[in-house]
């Protein structure tokens, strides 16, 4: 089971890097990600349905 969590963390980090690389994050979303990313990336299994897309959904351009 732990390998699934490791893969999930890796995929979420890739998604975050992709968003940052394509410069699609607004200032609000960037600030929100800075506040929540550490907790989110370290314990995604405790936050079902919580993803980079959900964090940014209300802050997209």
N, C-alpha and C positions, 0 to 999 in steps of 0.2 A: 504493500500500500504506500509506503514512503516514497518509492520511486515515482508514483503518480503525482505526489505533492511536489517533488523536485522538478518534474517535467512541467507542471503547472506554473511553478515559480519562474522557470526559464522562459516559458512562452509569454508570460505577463511582462517580464523584463524586456523581451524582444519587442513586444507591442509598444511599451513605453518608449523604448529607444527609437522605434519607427516613427511614432508621433512627434518626438522631439526632433528627429532628423528632418522630417518634412515640414517642420515649423508650423504645425497646425494647432498648436496649443495657444490659447489666449492667455493673457496675464492672469486672469482669475483662475483658470484651470491650472496653470503652472504653479500658482501659489497653493492651490488646494492639493495638488500632487505632492508638493514639497512637504506639506503638513501630514499627509496620509500615507505616502509611499512606503516609508520604513515599516510601519505597522502592517500595511497591506501585503507587501512582498514577503515579509517574514512569517505571516500566518494566514495565507489565503484560505486554508481549509476551515478556519473558524469564521469566515465571512462568505458564506455561499451566495452566489449571484453578484458578488462585488468585483467589478473589473475596471480596468482603465477606461473602457467605454462608458461605464456607469458614472465614474467620477467626473468625466468630462461632458456628459450628456447635456447638462444644463448650461454649459459654458462654451459650447462649440460656436465657431464663427458663423 
